[in-house]
Amino acid sequence: MDITSSTKVCAVIGDPVEHSLSPQIHNAAFRACDIDMVYVAFRIPEGHVDEAVDAVRVLGLRGLSVTIPHKVDIIPHLDDVEETTWKVGSVNTVINNNGRLKGYSTDGLGALRALSDYQVNPAGKRVLILGSGGAARAIAFALAGLKNEPRLRILSDVGREAKKLALDLESVTGVDAAAGLLNQTTLPYQLEKADILIHATPVGMSPAIDQTLVPADLLRSDMAVFDTVYTPGETRLLREARQAGAKAIPGLGMFVHQAAIQFELWTQTEAPVDVMTETALEVLGDNMG
């Protein structure tokens, strides 16, 4: 499809953005649906998100994907934030409607869809989340919104953030949530009782692919292990989970599903999830396990 003066533009903003798969999968989706849009990447250093938001209005971009380090800092510069996203406190998607910018979070719903793809239903289960950043918050609030709420336990190397997340969850949703500092005592104790482990930190991401927060001997065959990291396709955590007989759920599913929801918000068209997944796999060239 040719780019013309009427082509609408979407972009990912973050720092870094060079590793992002978003341009490839969104442009493939636009082509598959014959939509006159193009998606690009802009490296926006921390502290300059206000200027980026101004540029969106001036240049008339249709929408943004927002990644580290701007997911929280962008919120005061938007005109509106979707209600659930406001509770999460982290925005990863922006829609520009005639100069009025509204923020959304698609990470949480993307994670629920990824779990569903592997026939994992977290409703009523004991779920341990490692991490307390934007992705962890989005996933936790999505889980708390299920009709049969799971019991959530959150461990992080930033104990203060983890406890704040648990308090926010309890005060806003009433879900059974508790948190603590991630260490050699709390991790084995909480993992022993968990039905589902959700890893929501960058540990194990390329190039540090040999790192993991979870010793292999703590993994069990009767649990599901979901890693939000998608590069590499099979992290050390997932490989060791699979070897332990656990159900191993790669992060690519969450990445594709959250992007598909973004696509639908921008275009009002059903996303070609299969095309987006195939494109991501081609770019990664990884064995997904």
VEXBANU-284669 format. One record per residue (C-alpha): residue number from 1; residue in one letter; chain; x, y, z. Coordinates in Angstrom, 2 decimals. Example, Ala and Ser with C-alpha at 12.3 -4.5 7.8 and 13.67 -1.06 7.14 Angstrom:
<pts>
(pt 1,"a","A",(12.30,-4.50,7.80))
(pt 2,"s","A",(13.67,-1.06,7.14))
</pts>
This chain:
<pts>
(pt 1,"m","A",(0.00,0.00,0.00))
(pt 2,"d","A",(1.35,3.40,-0.99))
(pt 3,"i","A",(1.79,6.14,1.59))
(pt 4,"t","A",(-0.06,9.30,0.52))
(pt 5,"s","A",(-0.99,12.65,2.00))
(pt 6,"s","A",(-4.14,11.05,3.45))
(pt 7,"t","A",(-2.32,8.17,5.20))
(pt 8,"k","A",(-2.87,8.23,8.97))
(pt 9,"v","A",(0.09,7.68,11.28))
(pt 10,"c","A",(0.43,5.76,14.55))
(pt 11,"a","A",(3.65,5.39,16.51))
(pt 12,"v","A",(5.31,3.82,19.50))
(pt 13,"i","A",(7.13,6.19,21.86))
(pt 14,"g","A",(9.68,5.05,24.42))
(pt 15,"d","A",(13.37,4.78,25.17))
(pt 16,"p","A",(14.64,2.47,23.87))
(pt 17,"v","A",(12.36,1.54,20.96))
(pt 18,"e","A",(14.86,-0.05,18.60))
(pt 19,"h","A",(13.93,-3.55,19.81))
(pt 20,"s","A",(10.17,-3.04,19.35))
(pt 21,"l","A",(8.19,-5.48,17.21))
(pt 22,"s","A",(5.23,-3.09,17.11))
(pt 23,"p","A",(6.00,-1.47,13.72))
(pt 24,"q","A",(6.23,-4.85,11.99))
(pt 25,"i","A",(3.05,-6.35,13.43))
(pt 26,"h","A",(0.89,-3.21,13.14))
(pt 27,"n","A",(1.96,-2.48,9.57))
(pt 28,"a","A",(1.27,-6.11,8.65))
(pt 29,"a","A",(-2.19,-5.76,10.21))
(pt 30,"f","A",(-2.90,-2.51,8.33))
(pt 31,"r","A",(-1.91,-4.18,5.05))
(pt 32,"a","A",(-4.00,-7.28,5.76))
(pt 33,"c","A",(-7.09,-5.16,6.42))
(pt 34,"d","A",(-6.36,-2.71,3.56))
(pt 35,"i","A",(-6.34,0.24,5.98))
(pt 36,"d","A",(-4.56,3.43,4.90))
(pt 37,"m","A",(-2.39,3.76,8.00))
(pt 38,"v","A",(1.30,3.42,8.81))
(pt 39,"y","A",(3.08,2.77,12.10))
(pt 40,"v","A",(6.53,4.11,13.06))
(pt 41,"a","A",(8.79,4.25,16.12))
(pt 42,"f","A",(10.03,7.38,17.90))
(pt 43,"r","A",(12.69,7.33,20.60))
(pt 44,"i","A",(11.55,9.89,23.17))
(pt 45,"p","A",(14.00,10.35,26.07))
(pt 46,"e","A",(12.67,10.44,29.61))
(pt 47,"g","A",(11.46,13.91,30.55))
(pt 48,"h","A",(10.29,14.82,27.04))
(pt 49,"v","A",(6.92,13.07,26.90))
(pt 50,"d","A",(5.09,16.41,27.13))
(pt 51,"e","A",(6.72,17.53,23.88))
(pt 52,"a","A",(5.79,14.22,22.25))
(pt 53,"v","A",(2.16,14.67,23.24))
(pt 54,"d","A",(2.17,18.20,21.80))
(pt 55,"a","A",(3.59,16.77,18.56))
(pt 56,"v","A",(0.79,14.21,18.37))
(pt 57,"r","A",(-1.76,17.03,18.39))
(pt 58,"v","A",(0.15,19.29,15.99))
(pt 59,"l","A",(0.99,16.54,13.49))
(pt 60,"g","A",(-2.39,14.83,13.78))
(pt 61,"l","A",(-1.14,11.33,14.62))
(pt 62,"r","A",(-4.03,8.89,15.04))
(pt 63,"g","A",(-2.61,7.11,18.04))
(pt 64,"l","A",(0.32,6.00,20.14))
(pt 65,"s","A",(1.69,2.91,21.77))
(pt 66,"v","A",(3.46,3.99,24.96))
(pt 67,"t","A",(6.28,2.01,26.50))
(pt 68,"i","A",(9.03,2.45,29.11))
(pt 69,"p","A",(9.70,5.02,30.55))
(pt 70,"h","A",(6.55,7.01,29.67))
(pt 71,"k","A",(3.58,4.85,30.75))
(pt 72,"v","A",(2.98,6.83,33.94))
(pt 73,"d","A",(4.47,10.21,33.04))
(pt 74,"i","A",(2.19,10.64,30.03))
(pt 75,"i","A",(-1.03,10.62,32.04))
(pt 76,"p","A",(-1.08,14.30,33.16))
(pt 77,"h","A",(-0.62,15.40,29.55))
(pt 78,"l","A",(-3.72,13.60,28.23))
(pt 79,"d","A",(-7.23,15.02,28.02))
(pt 80,"d","A",(-8.93,11.89,29.32))
(pt 81,"v","A",(-8.08,8.42,30.65))
(pt 82,"e","A",(-10.35,5.39,30.47))
(pt 83,"e","A",(-11.80,4.56,33.90))
(pt 84,"t","A",(-10.09,1.21,34.51))
(pt 85,"t","A",(-6.83,2.58,33.12))
(pt 86,"w","A",(-7.02,5.44,35.60))
(pt 87,"k","A",(-7.16,2.89,38.42))
(pt 88,"v","A",(-4.18,1.04,36.95))
(pt 89,"g","A",(-2.21,4.30,36.77))
(pt 90,"s","A",(-0.35,3.28,33.63))
(pt 91,"v","A",(-1.17,4.07,29.97))
(pt 92,"n","A",(0.15,2.08,27.02))
(pt 93,"t","A",(-2.27,3.30,24.32))
(pt 94,"v","A",(-3.43,6.76,23.21))
(pt 95,"i","A",(-6.17,7.64,20.74))
(pt 96,"n","A",(-6.31,11.06,19.08))
(pt 97,"n","A",(-9.85,12.10,18.26))
(pt 98,"n","A",(-9.64,15.51,16.56))
(pt 99,"g","A",(-6.93,16.74,18.93))
(pt 100,"r","A",(-8.43,15.25,22.09))
(pt 101,"l","A",(-6.18,12.53,23.49))
(pt 102,"k","A",(-7.51,9.63,25.57))
(pt 103,"g","A",(-5.37,7.02,27.31))
(pt 104,"y","A",(-6.00,3.29,27.69))
(pt 105,"s","A",(-4.21,0.25,29.06))
(pt 106,"t","A",(-4.44,-2.89,26.91))
(pt 107,"d","A",(-1.80,-4.94,28.76))
(pt 108,"g","A",(-4.17,-6.48,31.30))
(pt 109,"l","A",(-6.78,-7.70,28.82))
(pt 110,"g","A",(-3.97,-8.86,26.55))
(pt 111,"a","A",(-2.62,-11.00,29.39))
(pt 112,"l","A",(-6.04,-12.53,30.10))
(pt 113,"r","A",(-6.41,-13.45,26.43))
(pt 114,"a","A",(-2.94,-15.00,26.41))
(pt 115,"l","A",(-3.86,-17.15,29.41))
(pt 116,"s","A",(-7.11,-18.15,27.71))
(pt 117,"d","A",(-5.19,-19.25,24.61))
(pt 118,"y","A",(-3.51,-21.86,26.84))
(pt 119,"q","A",(-6.77,-22.85,28.56))
(pt 120,"v","A",(-5.70,-21.27,31.84))
(pt 121,"n","A",(-8.55,-19.72,33.80))
(pt 122,"p","A",(-7.28,-17.64,36.76))
(pt 123,"a","A",(-10.75,-17.08,38.24))
(pt 124,"g","A",(-10.78,-18.16,41.86))
(pt 125,"k","A",(-7.16,-19.34,41.72))
(pt 126,"r","A",(-4.11,-18.40,43.77))
(pt 127,"v","A",(-1.98,-16.16,41.56))
(pt 128,"l","A",(1.54,-14.98,42.37))
(pt 129,"i","A",(2.76,-11.93,40.45))
(pt 130,"l","A",(6.46,-11.08,40.37))
(pt 131,"g","A",(6.96,-7.37,39.75))
(pt 132,"s","A",(5.11,-4.15,40.58))
(pt 133,"g","A",(5.59,-1.94,37.51))
(pt 134,"g","A",(3.16,-0.93,34.80))
(pt 135,"a","A",(2.65,-4.40,33.33))
(pt 136,"a","A",(2.18,-5.97,36.76))
(pt 137,"r","A",(-0.37,-3.32,37.73))
(pt 138,"a","A",(-2.33,-3.74,34.49))
(pt 139,"i","A",(-2.42,-7.53,34.83))
(pt 140,"a","A",(-3.35,-7.39,38.52))
(pt 141,"f","A",(-6.30,-5.05,37.90))
(pt 142,"a","A",(-7.48,-7.19,34.98))
(pt 143,"l","A",(-7.41,-10.26,37.23))
(pt 144,"a","A",(-9.22,-8.37,39.98))
(pt 145,"g","A",(-12.01,-7.58,37.51))
(pt 146,"l","A",(-12.89,-11.24,36.95))
(pt 147,"k","A",(-16.29,-12.31,38.23))
(pt 148,"n","A",(-14.76,-14.98,40.48))
(pt 149,"e","A",(-11.78,-13.03,41.79))
(pt 150,"p","A",(-8.45,-14.80,42.23))
(pt 151,"r","A",(-6.34,-14.42,45.35))
(pt 152,"l","A",(-3.42,-12.21,44.40))
(pt 153,"r","A",(0.01,-12.18,45.97))
(pt 154,"i","A",(2.62,-9.72,44.70))
(pt 155,"l","A",(6.36,-9.88,45.29))
(pt 156,"s","A",(8.80,-7.25,44.07))
(pt 157,"d","A",(12.34,-6.09,44.73))
(pt 158,"v","A",(10.70,-2.72,45.33))
(pt 159,"g","A",(8.60,-3.73,48.33))
(pt 160,"r","A",(7.05,-0.29,48.69))
(pt 161,"e","A",(5.61,-0.43,45.15))
(pt 162,"a","A",(4.28,-3.95,45.66))
(pt 163,"k","A",(2.49,-2.98,48.86))
(pt 164,"k","A",(1.02,0.10,47.19))
(pt 165,"l","A",(-0.31,-2.08,44.37))
(pt 166,"a","A",(-1.91,-4.47,46.84))
(pt 167,"l","A",(-3.51,-1.59,48.76))
(pt 168,"d","A",(-4.78,-0.02,45.52))
(pt 169,"l","A",(-6.28,-3.35,44.44))
(pt 170,"e","A",(-8.02,-3.92,47.76))
(pt 171,"s","A",(-9.35,-0.37,48.06))
(pt 172,"v","A",(-10.58,-0.10,44.47))
(pt 173,"t","A",(-11.76,-3.66,43.73))
(pt 174,"g","A",(-12.03,-5.42,47.08))
(pt 175,"v","A",(-9.96,-8.35,45.80))
(pt 176,"d","A",(-7.92,-10.44,48.25))
(pt 177,"a","A",(-4.44,-8.99,47.65))
(pt 178,"a","A",(-1.24,-8.91,49.66))
(pt 179,"a","A",(2.35,-8.01,48.87))
(pt 180,"g","A",(5.89,-8.19,50.10))
(pt 181,"l","A",(9.56,-7.95,49.25))
(pt 182,"l","A",(10.87,-10.55,46.83))
(pt 183,"n","A",(13.60,-12.59,48.52))
(pt 184,"q","A",(14.78,-16.15,49.20))
(pt 185,"t","A",(12.22,-16.55,51.97))
(pt 186,"t","A",(9.07,-15.04,50.50))
(pt 187,"l","A",(9.40,-16.57,47.03))
(pt 188,"p","A",(9.44,-20.26,48.06))
(pt 189,"y","A",(6.65,-19.66,50.58))
(pt 190,"q","A",(4.32,-17.98,48.08))
(pt 191,"l","A",(5.19,-20.27,45.15))
(pt 192,"e","A",(4.34,-23.35,47.20))
(pt 193,"k","A",(0.74,-22.11,47.44))
(pt 194,"a","A",(0.38,-20.62,43.94))
(pt 195,"d","A",(-1.68,-22.13,41.12))
(pt 196,"i","A",(-0.41,-19.59,38.59))
(pt 197,"l","A",(2.89,-17.71,38.48))
(pt 198,"i","A",(3.00,-14.49,36.44))
(pt 199,"h","A",(6.45,-13.04,35.85))
(pt 200,"a","A",(6.15,-9.31,35.05))
(pt 201,"t","A",(9.72,-8.00,35.25))
(pt 202,"p","A",(12.39,-7.62,32.52))
(pt 203,"v","A",(14.59,-10.36,34.04))
(pt 204,"g","A",(15.48,-12.93,31.39))
(pt 205,"m","A",(14.94,-10.55,28.47))
(pt 206,"s","A",(17.50,-10.50,25.64))
(pt 207,"p","A",(20.42,-10.17,25.85))
(pt 208,"a","A",(20.46,-11.43,29.49))
(pt 209,"i","A",(18.71,-14.67,28.54))
(pt 210,"d","A",(20.34,-16.79,31.24))
(pt 211,"q","A",(18.77,-14.87,34.11))
(pt 212,"t","A",(15.72,-15.92,36.09))
(pt 213,"l","A",(14.15,-14.93,39.40))
(pt 214,"v","A",(12.79,-18.40,40.09))
(pt 215,"p","A",(15.01,-21.37,40.99))
(pt 216,"a","A",(14.01,-24.41,38.91))
(pt 217,"d","A",(13.42,-26.59,41.98))
(pt 218,"l","A",(10.53,-24.34,43.05))
(pt 219,"l","A",(8.53,-25.05,39.89))
(pt 220,"r","A",(5.81,-27.73,39.97))
(pt 221,"s","A",(3.99,-29.77,37.37))
(pt 222,"d","A",(0.57,-28.71,38.69))
(pt 223,"m","A",(1.08,-24.98,38.10))
(pt 224,"a","A",(0.93,-22.61,35.13))
(pt 225,"v","A",(3.84,-20.25,34.50))
(pt 226,"f","A",(3.30,-17.13,32.41))
(pt 227,"d","A",(6.29,-14.95,31.47))
(pt 228,"t","A",(5.52,-11.49,30.05))
(pt 229,"v","A",(8.99,-11.35,28.47))
(pt 230,"y","A",(8.72,-12.21,24.75))
(pt 231,"t","A",(12.32,-11.90,23.60))
(pt 232,"p","A",(13.53,-14.63,23.57))
(pt 233,"g","A",(10.41,-16.60,22.74))
(pt 234,"e","A",(11.24,-19.19,25.37))
(pt 235,"t","A",(12.91,-17.64,28.39))
(pt 236,"r","A",(14.93,-19.62,30.89))
(pt 237,"l","A",(11.96,-19.45,33.27))
(pt 238,"l","A",(9.63,-20.97,30.68))
(pt 239,"r","A",(12.14,-23.61,29.63))
(pt 240,"e","A",(12.61,-24.74,33.22))
(pt 241,"a","A",(8.86,-24.60,33.84))
(pt 242,"r","A",(8.27,-26.86,30.84))
(pt 243,"q","A",(10.98,-29.23,32.04))
(pt 244,"a","A",(9.23,-29.39,35.43))
(pt 245,"g","A",(6.00,-30.40,33.70))
(pt 246,"a","A",(4.27,-27.05,34.30))
(pt 247,"k","A",(2.16,-25.33,31.65))
(pt 248,"a","A",(4.52,-22.71,30.15))
(pt 249,"i","A",(2.89,-19.64,28.59))
(pt 250,"p","A",(5.12,-17.35,26.48))
(pt 251,"g","A",(4.86,-13.58,26.58))
(pt 252,"l","A",(4.37,-13.20,22.84))
(pt 253,"g","A",(0.67,-13.96,23.25))
(pt 254,"m","A",(0.17,-11.03,25.62))
(pt 255,"f","A",(2.21,-8.76,23.36))
(pt 256,"v","A",(0.16,-9.65,20.26))
(pt 257,"h","A",(-3.20,-9.47,22.05))
(pt 258,"q","A",(-2.49,-6.08,23.64))
(pt 259,"a","A",(-1.42,-4.82,20.20))
(pt 260,"a","A",(-4.57,-6.26,18.62))
(pt 261,"i","A",(-6.70,-4.32,21.13))
(pt 262,"q","A",(-4.75,-1.16,20.25))
(pt 263,"f","A",(-5.37,-1.80,16.55))
(pt 264,"e","A",(-9.11,-2.13,17.19))
(pt 265,"l","A",(-9.22,1.08,19.23))
(pt 266,"w","A",(-7.49,3.04,16.46))
(pt 267,"t","A",(-9.29,1.52,13.47))
(pt 268,"q","A",(-12.65,0.25,14.77))
(pt 269,"t","A",(-11.83,-2.90,12.80))
(pt 270,"e","A",(-11.36,-6.44,14.09))
(pt 271,"a","A",(-7.65,-7.15,14.35))
(pt 272,"p","A",(-6.10,-9.93,12.24))
(pt 273,"v","A",(-4.54,-11.67,15.25))
(pt 274,"d","A",(-3.22,-14.58,13.16))
(pt 275,"v","A",(-1.37,-12.21,10.82))
(pt 276,"m","A",(0.08,-10.27,13.75))
(pt 277,"t","A",(1.24,-13.47,15.46))
(pt 278,"e","A",(2.80,-14.90,12.30))
(pt 279,"t","A",(4.62,-11.63,11.64))
(pt 280,"a","A",(6.00,-11.51,15.18))
(pt 281,"l","A",(7.22,-15.10,14.94))
(pt 282,"e","A",(8.91,-14.41,11.61))
(pt 283,"v","A",(10.73,-11.38,13.03))
(pt 284,"l","A",(11.76,-13.15,16.22))
(pt 285,"g","A",(12.85,-16.32,14.46))
(pt 286,"d","A",(12.57,-18.04,17.87))
(pt 287,"n","A",(11.50,-21.49,18.92))
(pt 288,"m","A",(8.45,-20.82,21.07))
(pt 289,"g","A",(8.65,-24.17,22.82))
</pts>
